[in-house]
Amino acid sequence: MKTNIIDLGDKKIVEIISNEVIIKNIQDALDLMANSPSDHIILHDYNFEKNFFDLSTKQLGEILQKFTNYFVKLAIIGDFNKYPSKILKDFIYESNKNKDYLFVSSIEEIKTIWRE
């Protein structure tokens, strides 16, 4: 696993670069936050356990709640159209409005949103 620091002036964002699954459970998320040099983290959808985006498992909500509890912002890059759930699409829409966790398709989108 490698990291890339993106400097937005008053914010430093750490992009986690790995083709592996990094977040399999809540403890993995806590470990990532504890070892991160920033309170703004970027991951890719393939860095999460396969069923993470299945809301019926409650894993997504539980892990994102940990990010909220520790005041860490998370952006997930991916093509979320591949997940057919309307409930997930609604969840993504609401999350993106709040800007604490983002579901986007590129780093440029993240920079634009978090630069505000």
N, C-alpha and C positions, 0 to 999 in steps of 0.2 A: 504494500500500500504506500502510495506517495501522496504528497500534498502540494498544492499550488496556492500561494497567497495572492489574493487579488486586493489591491489597494484602492479604496474609493475615497481617499482623503481621511475623513473622520471615522471610517469603518474599514476594518480588515476582514476579509472573507476568506475562509479556508475551503478550498475545493479538494475533496478526497478523490484521488485517482486510483481506481482499482477495477479490474474486471471481475472480481470475486464478490460473493455475497458477504457483506460486512455486518448487516443488522439482521440477526436471526431471532432476537428476543429483546426484552427490555434491558437486560444487563448489558448487552452489546451497545445499545444506544447510550446508556449511562457511561460506559467506558469510553465511548467515542467523545462524548461531551467533556468528560473529565480530562482527557488527553489532548483536547483541541486547543490550539493557540488563539482561538477566536470564538466569539459568541454568535457568529454567523457561519453556518456550515452548508456546503453544497455536496449532495450525493446524487447518484443516478438511480433510476428505478431498478436497474439490475443489481444494485448493491443491497437490495432488500430480499428477504426470504420470499419465495414465490407467492405465498398466500397473503402477503402483507396488504395487498390492495383489495382483498376480499373483506368487506366490512363486517361480514357475519362472524369472522374470527375475533373481532374486537382488537386485534393486534395494532392496527393503524391508530386507533383512538388512544390506546394505552401508551404507545410509544410517543405519539405527538404530545400527549399530556405531560410526559416527562420533560420534553423540550420546553414546554410552557412553564412548568414548575421551576426550571433552572434558568429561565430567561434566555434561552438559546433559540435563535431563529434558524430555521431549516428550509432549504430549497431543494426540491427533487426535480431533476431533469429527466424527461422521458416523453414518449409518445403515449399519452394517456387515453387516446382513442382506441387503443388495443384492448382496453378493459371495458367490457360491454355494460357494466352496471350503471343504471341511471342514478342510483343513490350515490355511487362514488363520484359521478360527474357533478352532482349537486354539492357534495362535500367539497370537492376541489374548487368549485366556483365560490363557495362561501369562504373557504380557507384563503384563496387568493385575494379576496376583498379585504380580509383582516391583515394580511401581509406578514404574519408571524411564521407561517409555513406556506411555502409556495410550491405549486406544481406547474412547471413551465417546460418549454421545449428547448431553451438555450441559455447559456451564460449571459448573453447580451440582455435578455429579458430580466434576469436577476439583477444585473447591474443597474438597469433603468429603474426598476421598482425600489431597490434598496438604496439607490442614490438619493431618492426623494427625502 
